[in-house]
């Protein structure tokens, strides 16, 4: 069983890892968008506009879930002194 301090540390590392994944995903989609769009449009039979919209939704949802489930509890526990 985790202590509250260990859980706070765990959440902190989750925030760091998720932020890194978000950063690399965003950079990958920004820098390699033509290659990624070409691969995904062939694989899933979608046009470029639909794919770009799906990429932005992915980034937005991932960021929202990271903030909601990892960052907010981490900050709350830090404010409480853990």
Buried (B, 14 or more C-beta within 10 A) or exposed (E): EEEEEEBBBEBBEBBEEBBEEBEEBBEEBEEEBEEBBEEBBEEEEBEEEBBBEEBEEBBEEBBEEBEEBBBEBBBEBEEEEB
